């Protein structure tokens, strides 16, 4: 029997999971020279290993995952930002849905 081949979307999702992200996650980053934080949503993993994000204006950017922080909930339910590099180092059980 023929096995179904993985779709490009499935490959992108698995590549994002390798760095602890999912499509639609809210992230923030700074430009290479510093400055204020810019927020964006995760879209895909790029061929060079960076993460493809889309900012509030709709501009697509490719940001190295080492420079990203992902929005999470703290122990009391407040918003906190976690570096993706730290998230990669710990094992995390991801939800099914």
C-alpha positions as CSV (number, residue, x, y, z in Angstrom):
1,X,0.0,0.0,0.0
2,X,1.0,3.6,-0.6
3,X,1.7,5.6,2.5
4,X,0.5,9.2,2.5
5,X,3.4,11.6,2.1
6,X,3.8,14.4,4.6
7,X,2.4,17.7,3.4
8,X,4.6,20.8,3.5
9,X,2.5,22.2,6.3
10,X,3.1,19.1,8.4
11,X,6.9,19.4,7.8
12,X,6.8,23.0,8.8
13,X,4.9,22.2,12.0
14,X,7.3,19.5,13.0
15,X,10.3,21.8,12.3
16,X,8.8,24.4,14.6
17,X,8.1,21.9,17.3
18,X,11.8,21.1,17.3
19,X,12.4,24.5,18.7
20,X,9.3,24.5,21.0
21,X,7.1,26.7,18.8
22,X,3.8,26.3,17.0
23,X,2.2,28.3,14.2
24,X,0.3,31.2,15.7
25,X,2.4,31.6,18.8
26,X,3.0,35.2,19.8
27,X,6.7,36.1,19.9
28,X,8.7,39.2,20.3
29,X,12.2,40.1,19.0
30,X,14.6,43.0,18.7
31,X,16.4,44.1,15.6
32,X,20.0,43.2,15.4
33,X,21.1,46.7,16.6
34,X,18.8,46.7,19.6
35,X,15.9,49.0,20.2
36,X,12.4,48.3,21.3
37,X,10.7,44.9,21.2
38,X,8.5,44.1,18.2
39,X,5.8,41.5,18.4
40,X,4.8,39.0,15.8
41,X,3.1,35.6,15.2
42,X,5.0,32.5,14.2
43,X,4.2,31.2,10.7
44,X,6.9,28.7,9.6
45,X,10.5,27.4,9.9
46,X,12.7,28.8,7.1
47,X,15.2,26.7,5.1
48,X,18.1,28.4,6.9
49,X,16.8,27.3,10.3
50,X,15.3,30.7,11.3
51,X,11.7,31.2,12.2
52,X,9.3,32.9,9.8
53,X,7.1,35.4,11.6
54,X,4.5,38.1,10.5
55,X,4.4,41.3,12.4
56,X,1.3,43.5,13.1
57,X,1.7,45.4,9.9
58,X,1.7,42.2,7.9
59,X,5.4,42.2,7.0
60,X,7.0,38.8,6.9
61,X,10.4,38.4,8.6
62,X,12.9,35.6,9.2
63,X,14.3,35.8,12.7
64,X,17.0,33.5,14.1
65,X,15.2,31.5,16.9
66,X,18.0,32.5,19.3
67,X,16.7,36.1,19.2
68,X,13.0,35.2,19.9
69,X,11.0,35.2,23.1
70,X,7.6,33.5,23.2
71,X,4.6,34.7,25.3
72,X,3.6,32.3,28.0
73,X,1.6,32.3,31.2
74,X,3.3,32.6,34.5
75,X,2.5,30.6,37.7
76,X,-0.3,33.1,38.6
77,X,-1.7,33.5,35.2
78,X,0.1,36.6,34.2
79,X,1.9,37.1,30.9
80,X,5.6,36.5,30.8
81,X,8.2,36.2,28.0
82,X,10.4,33.1,27.8
83,X,13.5,32.9,25.5
84,X,13.0,30.2,22.8
85,X,16.6,29.1,23.5
86,X,15.6,28.2,27.1
87,X,12.5,26.4,25.9
88,X,14.5,24.3,23.5
89,X,16.7,23.1,26.3
90,X,13.9,21.7,28.5
91,X,11.5,19.0,27.4
92,X,7.9,20.1,27.2
93,X,4.7,18.1,26.8
94,X,2.8,19.8,24.1
95,X,-1.0,19.6,24.0
96,X,-2.9,17.5,21.5
97,X,-5.2,20.4,20.5
